[in-house]
Amino acid sequence: MTTKFQPQKNFLLHFILPAFTMATSCGISANTTQQSWTTDLLPPQSLQQPQIAQPQIAQAQQSQNSPAEIIFIRHAEKPEVGDDLNDKGNQRAQLLTKYFTTNKDVTKFGTPAAIYAMGRATPTMGSLRPLETVTPLATSLGISVNSNYKKNDYQAMAQEILSKPEYFGKMVLICWEHNILPQVVDAFGYTAAPQSWPGSPYFNRTWVLDFTNGKPTSFRDFNQQLFPDDE
C-alpha cells in the first residue's frame, strides 16, 4: 500500500509545494481567486490602449457625407509679365507649407486631404501660378496636385470634391485665379461670400467654407499674415 501512494506523495513534493512557495514569495495569498489573478496580469492603466477614442473618430467621419471644410486661396505674387510666380510669390509658396500644416485657423480638420489648382488653358499656354503656389505644400505632404480643371471648369470640380468619400469629414484646399474665386465658392452652394476678392495686395487672403452633413454652414475670410506687409 505504501508503494501505491508514493507517486502522489512525490507529485505533492515536487510540483504543488514549490508552486505554493513561489506564489507566497510573490505576495499572492493562498486564497487568491481566479479573477484577481487575471487582473494582476493586465498592464497598468497608463499602458493600456484606449478602447473608445478610435471608434468615436470613425463615427464622426461616417456622420459627415461631404468634406468638413474647403479652403480657397489665390495664387501667390506674380511678375508684370509671364505665367510664373515672382520671387516673393515663390517665398509665399514655401511659407504656405508651414501655414497649412501648423496654423490652427486652417488645420481644424487636419492637413489637406486633397489639393486642387487651376489648370493651364492648354499644355503650353496659361498661368502656372496656381500650381506653383501649392506645389511645395503638396510635396511636403506626399500628395499630388489635381490640376485637371481649367479656369471655368469649377462646377465639375465642385461636384467631384463634394462626392468623393475619401474627402468626407476632411479639408480640401483649392488654389485659383482671384477674379473667378467668388464663382468657385458659389459652385459649392454658398452664395453669401464676397463677390470680389478682398484685401491688398490681394495675395494674402484665406477663405474658409465649413460644411455640416453636405451643407455649407459658415464662411470666414482672414489674412494669412505670412509677410510683415500682409494687411
Buried (B, 14 or more C-beta within 10 A) or exposed (E): EEEEEEEEEEEEEEEEEEEEEEBEEEEBEEEEEEEEEEEEEEEEEEEEEEEEEEEEEEEEEEEBBBBBBBBBBBBBBBEEEEBEBBEBBBBBBBBBBEBBBEBEBBBEBEBBBBBBBBBBEEEEEBBBBBBBBBBBBBEBBEBEBBBEBBBEEBBEBBEBBBEBEEBBBBBBBBBBBBEBBBBBBBBBBBEEBBEEBEBEEEBBBBBBBBBEEEEBEEBEBEEBEBBEEBE
